[in-house]
Amino acid sequence: MRKAKVIYTAPEGDSKVVDMGGETFYDGKETELNTDDHGHMIEKLSNNQHFDVELGEEEEPKRGPGRPKKRDFKAGIEGARDHDFEQDRRDLSDKIGKQNKTAVANAENKN
């Protein structure tokens, strides 16, 4: 994605405000657009004498919120090596057994 700074220069006697592609441009005011959302419009505006377009450098995509950083991932692996997963399995099995006993008791009480 690249960002573009666009400045509209109104011709003499024309409107000081232009609406185009869901964006509003004011005479002499900078508006920021990006190529992901407005790529075609940036291209058209750069060929229009009433718009000055300054296209910025390509930006690296940012990581999504759910993707762990490498250092966090490595820390998770280290922590997993020391964890007793067998104990987790036993605890879960006991919990499910208790829930089943409770469900059977509740069913018998209803009869």
Secondary structure as UniProt FT lines:
FT   STRAND          2..8
FT   TURN            12..13
FT   STRAND          17..20
FT   TURN            21..22
FT   STRAND          23..27
FT   STRAND          30..34
FT   HELIX           35..46
FT   TURN            49..50
FT   STRAND          51..58
FT   TURN            65..66
FT   HELIX           70..82
FT   HELIX           85..110
//
